[in-house]
Amino acid sequence: MMIQKNIVDNLFSQFGTEDINQLSIRQVGKLVAQIEQQSGVEFIHMEMGVPG
């Protein structure tokens, strides 16, 4: 299943940029969550963190 470009474009504009490199890690997480919600397509989440 493909995600419609207009969904991604509209969400990027809400973050004030078209360049994902300008977003913080938190913003990317929020962006992906919103894309998932609006498109119905789930992403694989692979977060890195410091254990314990």
TIMI-2910 file (N, C-alpha, C, CB; in pm, 1 decimal, decimal comma, always signed):
<rs>
+----------+----------+----------+----------+----------+----------+----------+----------+----------+----------+----------+----------+------+
!      n_x !      n_y !      n_z !     ca_x !     ca_y !     ca_z !      c_x !      c_y !      c_z !     cb_x !     cb_y !     cb_z ! resn !
+----------+----------+----------+----------+----------+----------+----------+----------+----------+----------+----------+----------+------+
!    +84,1 !   -117,8 !     +0,0 !     +0,0 !     +0,0 !     +0,0 !    +88,5 !   +124,0 !     +0,0 !    -95,7 !     -0,1 !   +121,6 !  Met !
!    +55,3 !   +218,0 !    -85,2 !   +130,9 !   +343,2 !    -91,6 !    +59,3 !   +451,1 !    -11,8 !   +150,3 !   +388,4 !   -238,2 !  Met !
!   +137,6 !   +535,9 !    +47,8 !    +83,8 !   +649,7 !   +122,2 !    +68,4 !   +765,6 !    +24,6 !   +176,6 !   +688,8 !   +243,3 !  Ile !
!    -46,1 !   +831,3 !    +30,2 !    -71,6 !   +942,4 !    -60,2 !    +22,0 !  +1059,1 !    -28,6 !   -218,7 !   +987,1 !    -50,7 !  Gln !
!    +81,6 !  +1114,3 !   -133,3 !   +178,5 !  +1222,8 !   -119,0 !   +118,0 !  +1343,7 !    -49,7 !   +232,5 !  +1263,3 !   -254,8 !  Lys !
!     -8,3 !  +1372,7 !    -75,7 !    -69,5 !  +1491,4 !    -15,6 !    -78,5 !  +1479,9 !   +136,7 !   -208,7 !  +1514,0 !    -74,1 !  Asn !
!    -92,9 !  +1358,8 !   +189,5 !    -94,5 !  +1339,7 !   +335,3 !    +39,8 !  +1381,2 !   +393,3 !   -126,3 !  +1191,7 !   +372,0 !  Ile !
!   +146,7 !  +1331,2 !   +333,2 !   +281,5 !  +1361,6 !   +381,7 !   +312,1 !  +1510,2 !   +364,9 !   +386,5 !  +1276,7 !   +307,1 !  Val !
!   +279,6 !  +1566,5 !   +250,1 !   +305,3 !  +1708,6 !   +225,3 !   +232,5 !  +1796,9 !   +325,7 !   +263,5 !  +1746,1 !    +83,4 !  Asp !
!   +105,1 !  +1765,8 !   +351,9 !    +27,7 !  +1846,0 !   +447,3 !    +86,8 !  +1838,1 !   +587,3 !   -118,0 !  +1799,9 !   +449,8 !  Asn !
!   +130,1 !  +1720,2 !   +628,1 !   +187,9 !  +1705,4 !   +761,4 !   +322,7 !  +1775,6 !   +771,4 !   +203,1 !  +1557,8 !   +796,4 !  Leu !
!   +404,9 !  +1766,5 !   +667,8 !   +532,6 !  +1838,0 !   +669,4 !   +509,0 !  +1987,7 !   +683,1 !   +613,6 !  +1808,1 !   +541,6 !  Phe !
!   +409,8 !  +2040,5 !   +613,5 !   +383,2 !  +2184,6 !   +621,3 !   +341,7 !  +2225,7 !   +762,0 !   +274,3 !  +2224,3 !   +521,1 !  Ser !
!   +277,2 !  +2136,3 !   +835,7 !   +240,8 !  +2166,6 !   +974,5 !   +364,3 !  +2179,5 !  +1063,0 !   +148,0 !  +2058,1 !  +1030,1 !  Gln !
!   +473,2 !  +2112,5 !  +1024,9 !   +597,8 !  +2121,4 !  +1100,6 !   +685,2 !  +2236,6 !  +1051,3 !   +674,7 !  +1989,7 !  +1091,1 !  Phe !
!   +640,8 !  +2306,6 !   +947,0 !   +711,4 !  +2425,0 !   +899,6 !   +833,5 !  +2396,8 !   +813,7 !   +752,6 !  +2505,9 !  +1015,0 !  Gly !
!   +843,7 !  +2277,4 !   +758,2 !   +957,0 !  +2244,7 !   +672,0 !   +917,7 !  +2133,7 !   +575,8 !  +1080,0 !  +2202,7 !   +755,7 !  Thr !
!   +991,8 !  +2124,6 !   +467,3 !   +974,5 !  +2012,4 !   +374,5 !  +1093,7 !  +1918,3 !   +382,9 !   +956,5 !  +2063,2 !   +229,9 !  Glu !
!  +1188,5 !  +1950,3 !   +471,9 !  +1312,8 !  +1874,1 !   +484,3 !  +1314,1 !  +1798,6 !   +616,5 !  +1435,9 !  +1967,2 !   +473,9 !  Asp !
!  +1306,4 !  +1666,5 !   +609,8 !  +1303,0 !  +1585,2 !   +731,8 !  +1430,8 !  +1602,3 !   +814,2 !  +1283,2 !  +1437,5 !   +696,3 !  Ile !
!  +1539,4 !  +1641,3 !   +749,7 !  +1665,5 !  +1662,3 !   +820,7 !  +1659,1 !  +1780,5 !   +916,9 !  +1777,7 !  +1683,6 !   +721,5 !  Asn !
!  +1562,1 !  +1867,2 !   +900,2 !  +1547,3 !  +1983,9 !   +986,6 !  +1463,7 !  +1954,3 !  +1110,9 !  +1484,7 !  +2097,6 !   +909,0 !  Gln !
!  +1405,8 !  +1835,5 !  +1119,0 !  +1320,4 !  +1799,3 !  +1231,8 !  +1401,0 !  +1730,5 !  +1341,3 !  +1206,3 !  +1708,4 !  +1185,4 !  Leu !
!  +1357,7 !  +1750,7 !  +1465,5 !  +1420,0 !  +1680,5 !  +1577,5 !  +1371,5 !  +1535,3 !  +1578,4 !  +1387,1 !  +1751,1 !  +1713,1 !  Ser !
!  +1435,5 !  +1453,2 !  +1659,2 !  +1395,0 !  +1312,8 !  +1669,9 !  +1250,7 !  +1303,1 !  +1717,8 !  +1488,5 !  +1235,9 !  +1766,0 !  Ile !
!  +1214,1 !  +1385,3 !  +1814,7 !  +1075,4 !  +1386,1 !  +1864,3 !   +976,7 !  +1425,3 !  +1755,4 !  +1061,9 !  +1481,9 !  +1982,5 !  Arg !
!  +1013,1 !  +1526,4 !  +1677,6 !   +925,1 !  +1571,2 !  +1569,7 !   +907,6 !  +1462,2 !  +1464,0 !   +980,7 !  +1698,9 !  +1505,1 !  Gln !
!  +1014,4 !  +1390,7 !  +1432,8 !  +1004,4 !  +1280,8 !  +1335,9 !   +909,5 !  +1174,1 !  +1389,6 !  +1144,6 !  +1219,4 !  +1306,4 !  Val !
!   +919,9 !  +1143,3 !  +1519,2 !   +829,3 !  +1046,3 !  +1580,3 !   +684,2 !  +1089,3 !  +1569,7 !   +865,6 !  +1025,2 !  +1725,5 !  Gly !
!   +658,9 !  +1217,7 !  +1596,0 !   +521,9 !  +1270,5 !  +1585,2 !   +474,1 !  +1267,5 !  +1440,2 !   +514,8 !  +1414,9 !  +1640,3 !  Lys !
!   +562,4 !  +1304,0 !  +1349,1 !   +527,9 !  +1303,2 !  +1207,2 !   +488,1 !  +1163,0 !  +1162,3 !   +645,5 !  +1354,6 !  +1122,8 !  Leu !
!   +568,6 !  +1064,7 !  +1197,7 !   +540,2 !   +926,1 !  +1159,6 !   +408,7 !   +878,8 !  +1220,7 !   +655,0 !   +833,5 !  +1203,4 !  Val !
!   +385,1 !   +912,7 !  +1347,0 !   +260,1 !   +872,8 !  +1412,7 !   +139,7 !   +932,4 !  +1340,1 !   +260,2 !   +916,8 !  +1560,6 !  Ala !
!   +151,7 !  +1057,2 !  +1298,1 !    +40,5 !  +1121,9 !  +1227,7 !    +21,1 !  +1062,9 !  +1088,2 !    +64,5 !  +1272,9 !  +1217,7 !  Gln !
!   +131,6 !  +1031,1 !  +1021,2 !   +120,1 !   +966,2 !   +889,6 !    +51,5 !   +831,1 !   +904,5 !   +259,9 !   +948,8 !   +823,8 !  Ile !
!    +90,1 !   +754,3 !  +1005,9 !    +25,9 !   +624,7 !  +1031,8 !   -124,0 !   +642,3 !  +1054,3 !    +90,1 !   +555,7 !  +1154,2 !  Glu !
!   -158,8 !   +738,5 !  +1138,1 !   -299,3 !   +759,8 !  +1173,7 !   -382,2 !   +799,4 !  +1051,7 !   -311,0 !   +867,6 !  +1281,9 !  Gln !
!   -330,3 !   +891,2 !   +971,5 !   -407,6 !   +941,8 !   +858,4 !   -409,9 !   +846,4 !   +739,0 !   -352,2 !  +1074,4 !   +815,0 !  Gln !
!   -304,0 !   +766,6 !   +723,5 !   -296,3 !   +679,3 !   +606,2 !   -342,7 !   +536,8 !   +634,4 !   -155,1 !   +676,3 !   +554,2 !  Ser !
!   -338,1 !   +496,9 !   +762,4 !   -371,8 !   +359,7 !   +796,9 !   -258,8 !   +261,2 !   +771,3 !   -492,4 !   +317,4 !   +720,5 !  Gly !
!   -141,1 !   +312,5 !   +734,9 !    -23,9 !   +229,0 !   +708,8 !    +66,9 !   +234,9 !   +830,7 !    +52,0 !   +275,6 !   +579,9 !  Val !
!    +99,5 !   +117,3 !   +886,6 !   +186,0 !   +113,9 !  +1004,3 !   +332,2 !   +108,4 !   +963,0 !   +151,5 !     -6,2 !  +1093,2 !  Glu !
!   +415,7 !   +175,1 !  +1041,0 !   +559,7 !   +175,0 !  +1019,5 !   +624,7 !    +85,0 !  +1123,4 !   +617,8 !   +318,9 !  +1026,5 !  Phe !
!   +741,4 !    +35,5 !  +1091,7 !   +820,7 !    -37,0 !  +1190,6 !   +899,0 !    +67,4 !  +1268,4 !   +916,5 !   -143,6 !  +1123,3 !  Ile !
!   +884,7 !    +65,9 !  +1400,1 !   +954,4 !   +162,8 !  +1485,0 !  +1077,8 !    +97,0 !  +1544,2 !   +861,3 !   +216,5 !  +1597,6 !  His !
!  +1191,0 !   +158,0 !  +1520,5 !  +1316,7 !   +106,3 !  +1574,1 !  +1385,4 !   +220,7 !  +1647,8 !  +1408,8 !    +47,6 !  +1460,3 !  Met !
!  +1348,3 !   +238,5 !  +1773,7 !  +1406,1 !   +346,6 !  +1850,7 !  +1530,1 !   +299,3 !  +1923,2 !  +1305,0 !   +402,3 !  +1949,4 !  Glu !
!  +1621,0 !   +391,3 !  +1939,3 !  +1741,7 !   +362,7 !  +2016,5 !  +1733,5 !   +443,3 !  +2145,0 !  +1872,5 !   +397,0 !  +1935,5 !  Met !
!  +1782,9 !   +388,7 !  +2249,3 !  +1782,4 !   +459,5 !  +2375,7 !  +1889,1 !   +403,0 !  +2466,6 !  +1645,3 !   +451,3 !  +2442,2 !  Gly !
!  +1901,5 !   +464,5 !  +2579,7 !  +1998,0 !   +418,0 !  +2678,1 !  +1923,1 !   +333,0 !  +2778,9 !  +2072,0 !   +537,2 !  +2747,6 !  Val !
!  +1954,0 !   +203,5 !  +2786,9 !  +1881,8 !   +117,4 !  +2880,9 !  +1915,0 !   +150,6 !  +3026,3 !  +1914,0 !    -28,8 !  +2853,0 !  Pro !
!  +1813,6 !   +131,6 !  +3110,8 !  +1829,3 !   +144,0 !  +3254,5 !  +1857,3 !   +280,3 !  +3299,6 !  +1933,9 !    +57,9 !  +3301,4 !  Gly !
+----------+----------+----------+----------+----------+----------+----------+----------+----------+----------+----------+----------+------+
</rs>
